[in-house]
C-alpha cells in the first residue's frame, strides 16, 4: 500500500507542515485566496498530513485515490509516466470544485539539494529521465537546462504537475512551502534567503509562462507557534 504512516514526534519541515495543516490551515487557504488560486466558492479539504490519519504520506496510485481522482478516467495511467516508489507527497488536498493540491515543504535550504532518484532498475531510470525531459520541454525556455540535478526533487514534482495538469487535464497545483526561521534546524533560513533560492532555482530551470500552477508559499514559523 502506497501510504506511509509517520511517527508522532518529528521535527523540521515535517513538524511545521503538520502545524500548518492541522492547526493553521487558514493561513495557507487565505494565501491561495489572495493570489486567486482559489475563489470564495472553493472549499479546501486537506487530506494529508492529518493527525487522525497517522500523519500519513501518500504516493504512487494511493495519492490519486486519496484525492478521489478516478484512475479509470485518466488519459495516461501513472505507471506509464512514473515507476513505483514515486514522490512521497508531504501534503495533499482538494477542493469541492476539483482543484488538486500537492505539497512539498522545506525548512532549510540544504534539504532542497537532491542529486537524483534512488531508482536502480534501468527501466525505471529511463522512464524517470524520459518523463522529466518531457516536462522540461513543456515548462522550460531552455532545452539545454539540466533538470536531473542538483535539484532532482524539484524536477520530479514539476514532472508530476505536468502529468496531472497537461497530460490528464486536471486542475492540479504543486505548492512549494518554505518555512522561514525554523528554530529546530542547524541553520535557519530567512525569508530573504528563501526568496534568493527560489529565484536561483527558477533561473536554473528556465521556467516559462506555461508553468502557472506552481505556487511558492513562504511562512515564518512564529505564526505557527
mmCIF file of the C-alpha atoms, coordinates in Angstrom:
data_MODEL
# 
_entry.id   MODEL 
# 
loop_
_atom_site.group_PDB 
_atom_site.id 
_atom_site.type_symbol 
_atom_site.label_atom_id 
_atom_site.label_alt_id 
_atom_site.label_comp_id 
_atom_site.label_asym_id 
_atom_site.label_entity_id 
_atom_site.label_seq_id 
_atom_site.pdbx_PDB_ins_code 
_atom_site.Cartn_x 
_atom_site.Cartn_y 
_atom_site.Cartn_z 
_atom_site.occupancy 
_atom_site.B_iso_or_equiv 
_atom_site.pdbx_formal_charge 
_atom_site.auth_seq_id 
_atom_site.auth_comp_id 
_atom_site.auth_asym_id 
_atom_site.auth_atom_id 
_atom_site.pdbx_PDB_model_num 
ATOM 1   C CA . UNK A 1 1   ? 0.000   0.000  0.000   1.00 0.00 ? 1   UNK A CA 1 
ATOM 2   C CA . UNK A 1 2   ? 1.484   3.329  -1.091  1.00 0.00 ? 2   UNK A CA 1 
ATOM 3   C CA . UNK A 1 3   ? 0.770   5.011  2.220   1.00 0.00 ? 3   UNK A CA 1 
ATOM 4   C CA . UNK A 1 4   ? 3.404   5.712  4.824   1.00 0.00 ? 4   UNK A CA 1 
ATOM 5   C CA . UNK A 1 5   ? 2.402   6.363  8.432   1.00 0.00 ? 5   UNK A CA 1 
ATOM 6   C CA . UNK A 1 6   ? 4.671   8.845  10.153  1.00 0.00 ? 6   UNK A CA 1 
ATOM 7   C CA . UNK A 1 7   ? 5.935   8.901  13.749  1.00 0.00 ? 7   UNK A CA 1 
ATOM 8   C CA . UNK A 1 8   ? 4.085   11.031 16.258  1.00 0.00 ? 8   UNK A CA 1 
ATOM 9   C CA . UNK A 1 9   ? 7.141   13.078 17.183  1.00 0.00 ? 9   UNK A CA 1 
ATOM 10  C CA . UNK A 1 10  ? 9.021   14.787 14.390  1.00 0.00 ? 10  UNK A CA 1 
ATOM 11  C CA . UNK A 1 11  ? 10.962  17.953 13.587  1.00 0.00 ? 11  UNK A CA 1 
ATOM 12  C CA . UNK A 1 12  ? 11.818  20.432 10.860  1.00 0.00 ? 12  UNK A CA 1 
ATOM 13  C CA . UNK A 1 13  ? 9.630   20.736 7.758   1.00 0.00 ? 13  UNK A CA 1 
ATOM 14  C CA . UNK A 1 14  ? 7.514   17.714 8.675   1.00 0.00 ? 14  UNK A CA 1 
ATOM 15  C CA . UNK A 1 15  ? 6.711   19.166 12.100  1.00 0.00 ? 15  UNK A CA 1 
ATOM 16  C CA . UNK A 1 16  ? 5.924   22.636 10.774  1.00 0.00 ? 16  UNK A CA 1 
ATOM 17  C CA . UNK A 1 17  ? 3.768   21.334 7.952   1.00 0.00 ? 17  UNK A CA 1 
ATOM 18  C CA . UNK A 1 18  ? 1.681   19.362 10.445  1.00 0.00 ? 18  UNK A CA 1 
ATOM 19  C CA . UNK A 1 19  ? 1.216   22.531 12.478  1.00 0.00 ? 19  UNK A CA 1 
ATOM 20  C CA . UNK A 1 20  ? 0.199   24.451 9.373   1.00 0.00 ? 20  UNK A CA 1 
ATOM 21  C CA . UNK A 1 21  ? -2.264  21.900 8.005   1.00 0.00 ? 21  UNK A CA 1 
ATOM 22  C CA . UNK A 1 22  ? -3.804  20.696 11.275  1.00 0.00 ? 22  UNK A CA 1 
ATOM 23  C CA . UNK A 1 23  ? -3.857  23.931 13.296  1.00 0.00 ? 23  UNK A CA 1 
ATOM 24  C CA . UNK A 1 24  ? -3.371  26.903 10.975  1.00 0.00 ? 24  UNK A CA 1 
ATOM 25  C CA . UNK A 1 25  ? -4.671  25.848 7.563   1.00 0.00 ? 25  UNK A CA 1 
ATOM 26  C CA . UNK A 1 26  ? -6.495  29.179 7.337   1.00 0.00 ? 26  UNK A CA 1 
ATOM 27  C CA . UNK A 1 27  ? -3.113  30.850 6.687   1.00 0.00 ? 27  UNK A CA 1 
ATOM 28  C CA . UNK A 1 28  ? -2.498  28.740 3.604   1.00 0.00 ? 28  UNK A CA 1 
ATOM 29  C CA . UNK A 1 29  ? -6.119  28.972 2.476   1.00 0.00 ? 29  UNK A CA 1 
ATOM 30  C CA . UNK A 1 30  ? -6.056  32.766 2.754   1.00 0.00 ? 30  UNK A CA 1 
ATOM 31  C CA . UNK A 1 31  ? -2.856  32.942 0.715   1.00 0.00 ? 31  UNK A CA 1 
ATOM 32  C CA . UNK A 1 32  ? -4.406  30.829 -2.034  1.00 0.00 ? 32  UNK A CA 1 
ATOM 33  C CA . UNK A 1 33  ? -7.489  33.049 -1.997  1.00 0.00 ? 33  UNK A CA 1 
ATOM 34  C CA . UNK A 1 34  ? -5.492  36.294 -2.070  1.00 0.00 ? 34  UNK A CA 1 
ATOM 35  C CA . UNK A 1 35  ? -3.494  35.026 -5.050  1.00 0.00 ? 35  UNK A CA 1 
ATOM 36  C CA . UNK A 1 36  ? -6.655  33.938 -6.889  1.00 0.00 ? 36  UNK A CA 1 
ATOM 37  C CA . UNK A 1 37  ? -5.696  30.279 -6.916  1.00 0.00 ? 37  UNK A CA 1 
ATOM 38  C CA . UNK A 1 38  ? -8.999  29.536 -5.246  1.00 0.00 ? 38  UNK A CA 1 
ATOM 39  C CA . UNK A 1 39  ? -12.202 31.561 -5.063  1.00 0.00 ? 39  UNK A CA 1 
ATOM 40  C CA . UNK A 1 40  ? -14.662 32.067 -2.231  1.00 0.00 ? 40  UNK A CA 1 
ATOM 41  C CA . UNK A 1 41  ? -16.784 29.232 -3.571  1.00 0.00 ? 41  UNK A CA 1 
ATOM 42  C CA . UNK A 1 42  ? -13.905 26.784 -3.177  1.00 0.00 ? 42  UNK A CA 1 
ATOM 43  C CA . UNK A 1 43  ? -13.852 24.702 -0.016  1.00 0.00 ? 43  UNK A CA 1 
ATOM 44  C CA . UNK A 1 44  ? -10.492 23.040 0.601   1.00 0.00 ? 44  UNK A CA 1 
ATOM 45  C CA . UNK A 1 45  ? -10.187 19.692 2.318   1.00 0.00 ? 45  UNK A CA 1 
ATOM 46  C CA . UNK A 1 46  ? -6.624  18.985 3.364   1.00 0.00 ? 46  UNK A CA 1 
ATOM 47  C CA . UNK A 1 47  ? -6.125  15.239 3.275   1.00 0.00 ? 47  UNK A CA 1 
ATOM 48  C CA . UNK A 1 48  ? -2.514  14.877 4.411   1.00 0.00 ? 48  UNK A CA 1 
ATOM 49  C CA . UNK A 1 49  ? -0.792  15.209 6.803   1.00 0.00 ? 49  UNK A CA 1 
ATOM 50  C CA . UNK A 1 50  ? -3.763  14.736 9.131   1.00 0.00 ? 50  UNK A CA 1 
ATOM 51  C CA . UNK A 1 51  ? -3.287  13.879 12.801  1.00 0.00 ? 51  UNK A CA 1 
ATOM 52  C CA . UNK A 1 52  ? -6.128  11.339 12.941  1.00 0.00 ? 52  UNK A CA 1 
ATOM 53  C CA . UNK A 1 53  ? -4.715  9.589  9.854   1.00 0.00 ? 53  UNK A CA 1 
ATOM 54  C CA . UNK A 1 54  ? -1.296  8.859  11.396  1.00 0.00 ? 54  UNK A CA 1 
ATOM 55  C CA . UNK A 1 55  ? 0.037   11.969 9.633   1.00 0.00 ? 55  UNK A CA 1 
ATOM 56  C CA . UNK A 1 56  ? 0.452   9.642  6.680   1.00 0.00 ? 56  UNK A CA 1 
ATOM 57  C CA . UNK A 1 57  ? 2.167   10.483 3.408   1.00 0.00 ? 57  UNK A CA 1 
ATOM 58  C CA . UNK A 1 58  ? 0.716   9.185  0.154   1.00 0.00 ? 58  UNK A CA 1 
ATOM 59  C CA . UNK A 1 59  ? 2.456   8.225  -3.055  1.00 0.00 ? 59  UNK A CA 1 
ATOM 60  C CA . UNK A 1 60  ? 2.062   6.255  -6.284  1.00 0.00 ? 60  UNK A CA 1 
ATOM 61  C CA . UNK A 1 61  ? -1.568  5.492  -7.139  1.00 0.00 ? 61  UNK A CA 1 
ATOM 62  C CA . UNK A 1 62  ? -2.580  5.859  -3.499  1.00 0.00 ? 62  UNK A CA 1 
ATOM 63  C CA . UNK A 1 63  ? -2.260  9.649  -3.662  1.00 0.00 ? 63  UNK A CA 1 
ATOM 64  C CA . UNK A 1 64  ? -4.609  9.663  -6.654  1.00 0.00 ? 64  UNK A CA 1 
ATOM 65  C CA . UNK A 1 65  ? -7.131  7.571  -4.736  1.00 0.00 ? 65  UNK A CA 1 
ATOM 66  C CA . UNK A 1 66  ? -6.855  9.838  -1.702  1.00 0.00 ? 66  UNK A CA 1 
ATOM 67  C CA . UNK A 1 67  ? -7.607  12.824 -3.946  1.00 0.00 ? 67  UNK A CA 1 
ATOM 68  C CA . UNK A 1 68  ? -10.605 10.909 -5.349  1.00 0.00 ? 68  UNK A CA 1 
ATOM 69  C CA . UNK A 1 69  ? -9.182  11.012 -8.864  1.00 0.00 ? 69  UNK A CA 1 
ATOM 70  C CA . UNK A 1 70  ? -10.758 8.225  -10.900 1.00 0.00 ? 70  UNK A CA 1 
ATOM 71  C CA . UNK A 1 71  ? -7.810  6.274  -12.281 1.00 0.00 ? 71  UNK A CA 1 
ATOM 72  C CA . UNK A 1 72  ? -10.029 4.721  -14.925 1.00 0.00 ? 72  UNK A CA 1 
ATOM 73  C CA . UNK A 1 73  ? -10.678 8.163  -16.406 1.00 0.00 ? 73  UNK A CA 1 
ATOM 74  C CA . UNK A 1 74  ? -7.023  9.172  -16.665 1.00 0.00 ? 74  UNK A CA 1 
ATOM 75  C CA . UNK A 1 75  ? -5.819  9.574  -20.226 1.00 0.00 ? 75  UNK A CA 1 
ATOM 76  C CA . UNK A 1 76  ? -2.404  8.256  -19.235 1.00 0.00 ? 76  UNK A CA 1 
ATOM 77  C CA . UNK A 1 77  ? -2.036  5.848  -16.297 1.00 0.00 ? 77  UNK A CA 1 
ATOM 78  C CA . UNK A 1 78  ? 0.511   6.909  -13.700 1.00 0.00 ? 78  UNK A CA 1 
ATOM 79  C CA . UNK A 1 79  ? 2.540   3.720  -14.203 1.00 0.00 ? 79  UNK A CA 1 
ATOM 80  C CA . UNK A 1 80  ? 3.188   4.745  -17.812 1.00 0.00 ? 80  UNK A CA 1 
ATOM 81  C CA . UNK A 1 81  ? 4.664   8.041  -16.654 1.00 0.00 ? 81  UNK A CA 1 
ATOM 82  C CA . UNK A 1 82  ? 6.494   7.117  -13.447 1.00 0.00 ? 82  UNK A CA 1 
ATOM 83  C CA . UNK A 1 83  ? 7.710   3.863  -11.863 1.00 0.00 ? 83  UNK A CA 1 
ATOM 84  C CA . UNK A 1 84  ? 6.510   2.671  -8.468  1.00 0.00 ? 84  UNK A CA 1 
ATOM 85  C CA . UNK A 1 85  ? 8.160   4.249  -5.459  1.00 0.00 ? 85  UNK A CA 1 
ATOM 86  C CA . UNK A 1 86  ? 7.477   7.767  -6.727  1.00 0.00 ? 86  UNK A CA 1 
ATOM 87  C CA . UNK A 1 87  ? 7.353   11.041 -4.787  1.00 0.00 ? 87  UNK A CA 1 
ATOM 88  C CA . UNK A 1 88  ? 6.137   10.859 -1.198  1.00 0.00 ? 88  UNK A CA 1 
ATOM 89  C CA . UNK A 1 89  ? 3.947   13.928 -1.056  1.00 0.00 ? 89  UNK A CA 1 
ATOM 90  C CA . UNK A 1 90  ? 4.427   15.973 2.098   1.00 0.00 ? 90  UNK A CA 1 
ATOM 91  C CA . UNK A 1 91  ? 0.796   17.023 1.843   1.00 0.00 ? 91  UNK A CA 1 
ATOM 92  C CA . UNK A 1 92  ? -2.221  16.788 -0.431  1.00 0.00 ? 92  UNK A CA 1 
ATOM 93  C CA . UNK A 1 93  ? -5.631  18.421 -0.621  1.00 0.00 ? 93  UNK A CA 1 
ATOM 94  C CA . UNK A 1 94  ? -8.560  19.100 -2.911  1.00 0.00 ? 94  UNK A CA 1 
ATOM 95  C CA . UNK A 1 95  ? -11.488 21.464 -3.274  1.00 0.00 ? 95  UNK A CA 1 
ATOM 96  C CA . UNK A 1 96  ? -15.160 20.822 -3.849  1.00 0.00 ? 96  UNK A CA 1 
ATOM 97  C CA . UNK A 1 97  ? -14.575 22.224 -7.363  1.00 0.00 ? 97  UNK A CA 1 
ATOM 98  C CA . UNK A 1 98  ? -11.924 19.597 -8.160  1.00 0.00 ? 98  UNK A CA 1 
ATOM 99  C CA . UNK A 1 99  ? -8.767  21.579 -7.734  1.00 0.00 ? 99  UNK A CA 1 
ATOM 100 C CA . UNK A 1 100 ? -5.955  19.328 -6.569  1.00 0.00 ? 100 UNK A CA 1 
ATOM 101 C CA . UNK A 1 101 ? -3.018  20.416 -4.412  1.00 0.00 ? 101 UNK A CA 1 
ATOM 102 C CA . UNK A 1 102 ? 0.281   18.600 -3.919  1.00 0.00 ? 102 UNK A CA 1 
ATOM 103 C CA . UNK A 1 103 ? 2.658   19.957 -1.275  1.00 0.00 ? 103 UNK A CA 1 
ATOM 104 C CA . UNK A 1 104 ? 6.435   19.880 -0.994  1.00 0.00 ? 104 UNK A CA 1 
ATOM 105 C CA . UNK A 1 105 ? 7.738   21.516 2.197   1.00 0.00 ? 105 UNK A CA 1 
ATOM 106 C CA . UNK A 1 106 ? 11.204  22.699 3.221   1.00 0.00 ? 106 UNK A CA 1 
ATOM 107 C CA . UNK A 1 107 ? 12.576  24.194 6.447   1.00 0.00 ? 107 UNK A CA 1 
ATOM 108 C CA . UNK A 1 108 ? 16.192  24.835 5.406   1.00 0.00 ? 108 UNK A CA 1 
ATOM 109 C CA . UNK A 1 109 ? 17.993  25.304 2.105   1.00 0.00 ? 109 UNK A CA 1 
ATOM 110 C CA . UNK A 1 110 ? 20.269  22.276 2.435   1.00 0.00 ? 110 UNK A CA 1 
ATOM 111 C CA . UNK A 1 111 ? 17.348  19.857 2.126   1.00 0.00 ? 111 UNK A CA 1 
ATOM 112 C CA . UNK A 1 112 ? 16.413  21.399 -1.230  1.00 0.00 ? 112 UNK A CA 1 
ATOM 113 C CA . UNK A 1 113 ? 19.519  19.883 -2.838  1.00 0.00 ? 113 UNK A CA 1 
ATOM 114 C CA . UNK A 1 114 ? 18.965  16.418 -4.321  1.00 0.00 ? 114 UNK A CA 1 
ATOM 115 C CA . UNK A 1 115 ? 21.247  14.678 -6.811  1.00 0.00 ? 115 UNK A CA 1 
ATOM 116 C CA . UNK A 1 116 ? 18.923  12.034 -8.187  1.00 0.00 ? 116 UNK A CA 1 
ATOM 117 C CA . UNK A 1 117 ? 16.385  9.283  -7.646  1.00 0.00 ? 117 UNK A CA 1 
ATOM 118 C CA . UNK A 1 118 ? 17.014  6.088  -5.755  1.00 0.00 ? 118 UNK A CA 1 
ATOM 119 C CA . UNK A 1 119 ? 15.854  4.001  -8.707  1.00 0.00 ? 119 UNK A CA 1 
ATOM 120 C CA . UNK A 1 120 ? 18.083  1.022  -9.522  1.00 0.00 ? 120 UNK A CA 1 
ATOM 121 C CA . UNK A 1 121 ? 16.325  -0.701 -12.416 1.00 0.00 ? 121 UNK A CA 1 
ATOM 122 C CA . UNK A 1 122 ? 17.362  0.594  -15.831 1.00 0.00 ? 122 UNK A CA 1 
ATOM 123 C CA . UNK A 1 123 ? 13.734  0.566  -16.988 1.00 0.00 ? 123 UNK A CA 1 
ATOM 124 C CA . UNK A 1 124 ? 12.714  2.781  -14.062 1.00 0.00 ? 124 UNK A CA 1 
ATOM 125 C CA . UNK A 1 125 ? 15.651  5.143  -14.540 1.00 0.00 ? 125 UNK A CA 1 
ATOM 126 C CA . UNK A 1 126 ? 14.871  5.519  -18.230 1.00 0.00 ? 126 UNK A CA 1 
ATOM 127 C CA . UNK A 1 127 ? 11.187  6.227  -17.557 1.00 0.00 ? 127 UNK A CA 1 
ATOM 128 C CA . UNK A 1 128 ? 12.026  8.869  -14.947 1.00 0.00 ? 128 UNK A CA 1 
ATOM 129 C CA . UNK A 1 129 ? 14.500  10.587 -17.246 1.00 0.00 ? 129 UNK A CA 1 
ATOM 130 C CA . UNK A 1 130 ? 12.069  10.476 -20.159 1.00 0.00 ? 130 UNK A CA 1 
ATOM 131 C CA . UNK A 1 131 ? 9.222   11.982 -18.121 1.00 0.00 ? 131 UNK A CA 1 
ATOM 132 C CA . UNK A 1 132 ? 11.363  14.735 -16.610 1.00 0.00 ? 132 UNK A CA 1 
ATOM 133 C CA . UNK A 1 133 ? 12.675  15.590 -20.057 1.00 0.00 ? 133 UNK A CA 1 
ATOM 134 C CA . UNK A 1 134 ? 9.120   15.747 -21.390 1.00 0.00 ? 134 UNK A CA 1 
ATOM 135 C CA . UNK A 1 135 ? 8.082   18.104 -18.586 1.00 0.00 ? 135 UNK A CA 1 
ATOM 136 C CA . UNK A 1 136 ? 11.176  20.232 -19.194 1.00 0.00 ? 136 UNK A CA 1 
ATOM 137 C CA . UNK A 1 137 ? 10.396  20.512 -22.895 1.00 0.00 ? 137 UNK A CA 1 
ATOM 138 C CA . UNK A 1 138 ? 6.992   21.945 -21.962 1.00 0.00 ? 138 UNK A CA 1 
ATOM 139 C CA . UNK A 1 139 ? 7.841   24.116 -18.952 1.00 0.00 ? 139 UNK A CA 1 
ATOM 140 C CA . UNK A 1 140 ? 11.325  25.416 -19.789 1.00 0.00 ? 140 UNK A CA 1 
ATOM 141 C CA . UNK A 1 141 ? 12.551  28.102 -22.170 1.00 0.00 ? 141 UNK A CA 1 
ATOM 142 C CA . UNK A 1 142 ? 15.977  26.481 -22.317 1.00 0.00 ? 142 UNK A CA 1 
ATOM 143 C CA . UNK A 1 143 ? 16.095  22.931 -23.620 1.00 0.00 ? 143 UNK A CA 1 
ATOM 144 C CA . UNK A 1 144 ? 19.737  22.639 -22.580 1.00 0.00 ? 144 UNK A CA 1 
ATOM 145 C CA . UNK A 1 145 ? 18.784  23.321 -18.936 1.00 0.00 ? 145 UNK A CA 1 
ATOM 146 C CA . UNK A 1 146 ? 19.678  20.300 -16.830 1.00 0.00 ? 146 UNK A CA 1 
ATOM 147 C CA . UNK A 1 147 ? 16.812  19.259 -14.589 1.00 0.00 ? 147 UNK A CA 1 
ATOM 148 C CA . UNK A 1 148 ? 18.205  15.999 -13.203 1.00 0.00 ? 148 UNK A CA 1 
ATOM 149 C CA . UNK A 1 149 ? 20.445  17.525 -10.508 1.00 0.00 ? 149 UNK A CA 1 
ATOM 150 C CA . UNK A 1 150 ? 21.226  19.158 -8.135  1.00 0.00 ? 150 UNK A CA 1 
ATOM 151 C CA . UNK A 1 151 ? 17.500  19.844 -7.722  1.00 0.00 ? 151 UNK A CA 1 
ATOM 152 C CA . UNK A 1 152 ? 16.119  16.455 -8.727  1.00 0.00 ? 152 UNK A CA 1 
ATOM 153 C CA . UNK A 1 153 ? 13.245  16.524 -6.242  1.00 0.00 ? 153 UNK A CA 1 
ATOM 154 C CA . UNK A 1 154 ? 12.039  19.881 -7.552  1.00 0.00 ? 154 UNK A CA 1 
ATOM 155 C CA . UNK A 1 155 ? 12.168  18.432 -11.065 1.00 0.00 ? 155 UNK A CA 1 
ATOM 156 C CA . UNK A 1 156 ? 10.123  15.360 -10.237 1.00 0.00 ? 156 UNK A CA 1 
ATOM 157 C CA . UNK A 1 157 ? 7.496   17.489 -8.503  1.00 0.00 ? 157 UNK A CA 1 
ATOM 158 C CA . UNK A 1 158 ? 7.140   19.640 -11.621 1.00 0.00 ? 158 UNK A CA 1 
ATOM 159 C CA . UNK A 1 159 ? 7.038   16.478 -13.708 1.00 0.00 ? 159 UNK A CA 1 
ATOM 160 C CA . UNK A 1 160 ? 4.027   15.279 -11.720 1.00 0.00 ? 160 UNK A CA 1 
ATOM 161 C CA . UNK A 1 161 ? 2.376   18.662 -12.146 1.00 0.00 ? 161 UNK A CA 1 
ATOM 162 C CA . UNK A 1 162 ? 2.896   18.222 -15.882 1.00 0.00 ? 162 UNK A CA 1 
ATOM 163 C CA . UNK A 1 163 ? 1.451   14.705 -15.695 1.00 0.00 ? 163 UNK A CA 1 
ATOM 164 C CA . UNK A 1 164 ? -1.722  15.784 -13.910 1.00 0.00 ? 164 UNK A CA 1 
ATOM 165 C CA . UNK A 1 165 ? -2.340  19.188 -15.464 1.00 0.00 ? 165 UNK A CA 1 
ATOM 166 C CA . UNK A 1 166 ? -1.080  18.874 -19.023 1.00 0.00 ? 166 UNK A CA 1 
ATOM 167 C CA . UNK A 1 167 ? -1.352  15.180 -19.858 1.00 0.00 ? 167 UNK A CA 1 
ATOM 168 C CA . UNK A 1 168 ? -4.536  14.451 -17.917 1.00 0.00 ? 168 UNK A CA 1 
ATOM 169 C CA . UNK A 1 169 ? -6.089  17.932 -17.988 1.00 0.00 ? 169 UNK A CA 1 
ATOM 170 C CA . UNK A 1 170 ? -6.747  18.095 -14.247 1.00 0.00 ? 170 UNK A CA 1 
ATOM 171 C CA . UNK A 1 171 ? -6.757  21.387 -12.360 1.00 0.00 ? 171 UNK A CA 1 
ATOM 172 C CA . UNK A 1 172 ? -3.693  20.486 -10.316 1.00 0.00 ? 172 UNK A CA 1 
ATOM 173 C CA . UNK A 1 173 ? -1.210  22.636 -8.427  1.00 0.00 ? 173 UNK A CA 1 
ATOM 174 C CA . UNK A 1 174 ? 2.115   21.978 -6.741  1.00 0.00 ? 174 UNK A CA 1 
ATOM 175 C CA . UNK A 1 175 ? 2.649   24.137 -3.652  1.00 0.00 ? 175 UNK A CA 1 
ATOM 176 C CA . UNK A 1 176 ? 6.237   24.608 -2.521  1.00 0.00 ? 176 UNK A CA 1 
ATOM 177 C CA . UNK A 1 177 ? 6.101   25.656 1.123   1.00 0.00 ? 177 UNK A CA 1 
ATOM 178 C CA . UNK A 1 178 ? 9.177   27.308 2.625   1.00 0.00 ? 178 UNK A CA 1 
ATOM 179 C CA . UNK A 1 179 ? 9.290   27.667 6.405   1.00 0.00 ? 179 UNK A CA 1 
ATOM 180 C CA . UNK A 1 180 ? 11.277  30.735 7.461   1.00 0.00 ? 180 UNK A CA 1 
ATOM 181 C CA . UNK A 1 181 ? 13.379  30.979 10.630  1.00 0.00 ? 181 UNK A CA 1 
ATOM 182 C CA . UNK A 1 182 ? 12.604  27.452 11.828  1.00 0.00 ? 182 UNK A CA 1 
ATOM 183 C CA . UNK A 1 183 ? 14.221  27.182 15.279  1.00 0.00 ? 183 UNK A CA 1 
ATOM 184 C CA . UNK A 1 184 ? 14.794  23.417 15.084  1.00 0.00 ? 184 UNK A CA 1 
ATOM 185 C CA . UNK A 1 185 ? 17.246  23.397 12.171  1.00 0.00 ? 185 UNK A CA 1 
ATOM 186 C CA . UNK A 1 186 ? 21.001  23.928 12.385  1.00 0.00 ? 186 UNK A CA 1 
ATOM 187 C CA . UNK A 1 187 ? 20.942  26.917 10.048  1.00 0.00 ? 187 UNK A CA 1 
ATOM 188 C CA . UNK A 1 188 ? 17.509  28.592 9.971   1.00 0.00 ? 188 UNK A CA 1 
ATOM 189 C CA . UNK A 1 189 ? 16.632  30.102 6.602   1.00 0.00 ? 189 UNK A CA 1 
ATOM 190 C CA . UNK A 1 190 ? 15.274  33.639 6.416   1.00 0.00 ? 190 UNK A CA 1 
ATOM 191 C CA . UNK A 1 191 ? 12.583  34.869 4.059   1.00 0.00 ? 191 UNK A CA 1 
ATOM 192 C CA . UNK A 1 192 ? 15.236  36.729 2.076   1.00 0.00 ? 192 UNK A CA 1 
ATOM 193 C CA . UNK A 1 193 ? 17.351  33.589 1.734   1.00 0.00 ? 193 UNK A CA 1 
ATOM 194 C CA . UNK A 1 194 ? 14.371  31.534 0.572   1.00 0.00 ? 194 UNK A CA 1 
ATOM 195 C CA . UNK A 1 195 ? 13.476  34.240 -1.924  1.00 0.00 ? 195 UNK A CA 1 
ATOM 196 C CA . UNK A 1 196 ? 17.001  34.084 -3.314  1.00 0.00 ? 196 UNK A CA 1 
ATOM 197 C CA . UNK A 1 197 ? 16.806  30.294 -3.507  1.00 0.00 ? 197 UNK A CA 1 
ATOM 198 C CA . UNK A 1 198 ? 13.527  30.459 -5.422  1.00 0.00 ? 198 UNK A CA 1 
ATOM 199 C CA . UNK A 1 199 ? 14.962  32.963 -7.880  1.00 0.00 ? 199 UNK A CA 1 
ATOM 200 C CA . UNK A 1 200 ? 18.000  30.759 -8.401  1.00 0.00 ? 200 UNK A CA 1 
ATOM 201 C CA . UNK A 1 201 ? 16.135  27.507 -8.938  1.00 0.00 ? 201 UNK A CA 1 
ATOM 202 C CA . UNK A 1 202 ? 13.625  29.088 -11.306 1.00 0.00 ? 202 UNK A CA 1 
ATOM 203 C CA . UNK A 1 203 ? 16.543  30.543 -13.276 1.00 0.00 ? 203 UNK A CA 1 
ATOM 204 C CA . UNK A 1 204 ? 18.294  27.162 -13.380 1.00 0.00 ? 204 UNK A CA 1 
ATOM 205 C CA . UNK A 1 205 ? 15.110  25.518 -14.656 1.00 0.00 ? 205 UNK A CA 1 
ATOM 206 C CA . UNK A 1 206 ? 14.410  28.431 -17.036 1.00 0.00 ? 206 UNK A CA 1 
ATOM 207 C CA . UNK A 1 207 ? 10.700  28.146 -16.296 1.00 0.00 ? 207 UNK A CA 1 
ATOM 208 C CA . UNK A 1 208 ? 8.343   29.698 -18.816 1.00 0.00 ? 208 UNK A CA 1 
ATOM 209 C CA . UNK A 1 209 ? 4.830   31.119 -18.625 1.00 0.00 ? 209 UNK A CA 1 
ATOM 210 C CA . UNK A 1 210 ? 3.253   27.700 -19.058 1.00 0.00 ? 210 UNK A CA 1 
ATOM 211 C CA . UNK A 1 211 ? 4.304   26.709 -15.550 1.00 0.00 ? 211 UNK A CA 1 
ATOM 212 C CA . UNK A 1 212 ? 1.440   28.641 -13.970 1.00 0.00 ? 212 UNK A CA 1 
ATOM 213 C CA . UNK A 1 213 ? 0.231   26.136 -11.405 1.00 0.00 ? 213 UNK A CA 1 
ATOM 214 C CA . UNK A 1 214 ? 3.396   26.172 -9.326  1.00 0.00 ? 214 UNK A CA 1 
ATOM 215 C CA . UNK A 1 215 ? 2.850   28.037 -6.056  1.00 0.00 ? 215 UNK A CA 1 
ATOM 216 C CA . UNK A 1 216 ? 5.514   29.372 -3.672  1.00 0.00 ? 216 UNK A CA 1 
ATOM 217 C CA . UNK A 1 217 ? 4.336   29.944 -0.097  1.00 0.00 ? 217 UNK A CA 1 
ATOM 218 C CA . UNK A 1 218 ? 6.763   31.403 2.440   1.00 0.00 ? 218 UNK A CA 1 
ATOM 219 C CA . UNK A 1 219 ? 5.718   31.495 6.076   1.00 0.00 ? 219 UNK A CA 1 
ATOM 220 C CA . UNK A 1 220 ? 7.541   32.368 9.274   1.00 0.00 ? 220 UNK A CA 1 
ATOM 221 C CA . UNK A 1 221 ? 7.340   29.627 11.884  1.00 0.00 ? 221 UNK A CA 1 
ATOM 222 C CA . UNK A 1 222 ? 6.492   32.259 14.520  1.00 0.00 ? 222 UNK A CA 1 
ATOM 223 C CA . UNK A 1 223 ? 2.999   32.324 13.018  1.00 0.00 ? 223 UNK A CA 1 
ATOM 224 C CA . UNK A 1 224 ? 2.598   28.618 13.761  1.00 0.00 ? 224 UNK A CA 1 
ATOM 225 C CA . UNK A 1 225 ? 3.525   28.594 17.440  1.00 0.00 ? 225 UNK A CA 1 
# 
